[in-house]
Amino acid sequence: MLGQMDRVSVDVRDCGYDADHFTVALSLPVSMALRQHAINVYVAERLAGTDDADQFDEDDVVPIKQVWKWLFPRRMEEAMGKKCVAGEGCQFYLELQVNFDKDEEELQCL
């Protein structure tokens, strides 16, 4: 994923867009949400009956998409020479879509 994101950043920089800022969105495969929930269920089951069981709350776990938003826009800013801004109203919008070839196959368990 890093290689693709770097390539997009360089392509945007080299295309000469006149915007000095951008916003970015990330679209992840459904199987990522399923995996994240499965990990949370596993941790909750492993902690069941321990002193730590009451401390675990799935809502306190930071989703992978949120972690991405904290880390990667800065990397894109550096590569593109443009400022990343949050929220609506930005005229330069990038959407990165992550695909997983076996997403449908993995979702068959539902």
C-alpha positions as CSV (number, residue, x, y, z in Angstrom):
1,M,0.0,0.0,0.0
2,L,2.8,2.4,0.8
3,G,4.2,2.1,-2.7
4,Q,0.9,2.8,-4.3
5,M,0.3,5.8,-2.0
6,D,3.7,7.2,-2.8
7,R,3.1,6.7,-6.5
8,V,-0.2,8.6,-6.3
9,S,1.5,11.4,-4.3
10,V,4.3,11.8,-6.9
11,D,1.8,11.7,-9.8
12,V,-0.3,14.4,-8.2
13,R,2.8,16.5,-7.5
14,D,4.1,16.1,-11.1
15,C,0.7,16.8,-12.8
16,G,0.9,20.5,-11.8
17,Y,-2.4,20.9,-10.0
18,D,-2.7,24.5,-8.8
19,A,-4.4,23.7,-5.5
20,D,-2.2,24.3,-2.5
21,H,-4.1,22.0,-0.3
22,F,-6.1,18.8,-0.6
23,T,-8.3,16.4,1.4
24,V,-8.0,12.6,1.3
25,A,-10.4,9.8,2.0
26,L,-9.7,6.1,2.3
27,S,-12.0,3.3,1.3
28,L,-11.1,-0.1,2.7
29,P,-12.5,-3.6,1.8
30,V,-15.4,-4.8,3.9
31,S,-13.3,-7.8,5.0
32,M,-11.1,-5.3,7.0
33,A,-14.0,-4.4,9.2
34,L,-14.7,-8.1,9.7
35,R,-11.1,-8.8,10.6
36,Q,-11.0,-6.0,13.1
37,H,-14.2,-7.2,14.7
38,A,-12.9,-10.8,14.8
39,I,-9.7,-9.6,16.6
40,N,-11.8,-7.7,19.1
41,V,-14.0,-10.8,19.8
42,Y,-10.8,-12.9,20.2
43,V,-9.3,-10.5,22.7
44,A,-12.6,-10.3,24.7
45,E,-12.8,-14.1,24.8
46,R,-9.2,-14.4,25.9
47,L,-9.8,-11.9,28.7
48,A,-13.0,-13.5,29.9
49,G,-12.7,-14.5,33.5
50,T,-9.6,-12.4,34.1
51,D,-9.3,-9.3,36.1
52,D,-8.8,-7.4,32.8
53,A,-12.1,-8.5,31.3
54,D,-14.0,-5.5,32.5
55,Q,-11.3,-3.2,31.1
56,F,-11.7,-4.2,27.5
57,D,-14.3,-2.3,25.4
58,E,-14.3,-2.7,21.6
59,D,-15.3,1.0,21.4
60,D,-12.0,1.9,22.9
61,V,-10.0,0.2,20.1
62,V,-8.8,2.6,17.4
63,P,-10.0,1.5,14.0
64,I,-7.3,0.9,11.4
65,K,-8.8,3.5,9.1
66,Q,-8.4,6.1,11.9
67,V,-4.8,5.2,12.4
68,W,-4.2,5.6,8.7
69,K,-5.7,9.1,8.9
70,W,-3.3,10.0,11.7
71,L,-0.2,8.8,9.9
72,F,-0.4,8.9,6.1
73,P,-1.8,12.3,5.1
74,R,1.4,13.9,6.5
75,R,3.5,11.6,4.3
76,M,1.4,12.6,1.3
77,E,1.8,16.3,2.2
78,E,5.6,15.9,2.1
79,A,5.6,14.0,-1.2
80,M,3.1,16.4,-2.9
81,G,4.2,19.7,-1.4
82,K,0.6,20.5,-0.5
83,K,-1.2,20.8,2.8
84,C,-3.8,18.2,3.8
85,V,-6.9,19.6,5.3
86,A,-9.9,17.9,7.0
87,G,-13.5,18.5,6.3
88,E,-15.7,19.6,3.5
89,G,-15.2,22.5,1.2
90,C,-11.8,21.5,-0.2
91,Q,-11.7,21.7,-4.0
92,F,-9.0,19.1,-4.4
93,Y,-10.3,15.7,-3.2
94,L,-8.4,12.4,-3.4
95,E,-9.9,9.1,-2.7
96,L,-7.7,6.1,-2.2
97,Q,-9.4,2.7,-2.6
98,V,-7.8,-0.3,-1.2
99,N,-8.8,-3.6,-2.8
100,F,-8.4,-7.1,-1.6
101,D,-8.6,-9.8,-4.3
102,K,-10.2,-12.3,-2.0
103,D,-12.6,-9.9,-0.2
104,E,-15.7,-11.7,-1.5
105,E,-14.3,-15.1,-0.7
106,E,-13.4,-14.0,2.9
107,L,-16.9,-12.6,3.4
108,Q,-18.5,-16.0,2.6
109,C,-18.4,-16.8,6.3
110,L,-21.2,-14.3,6.8
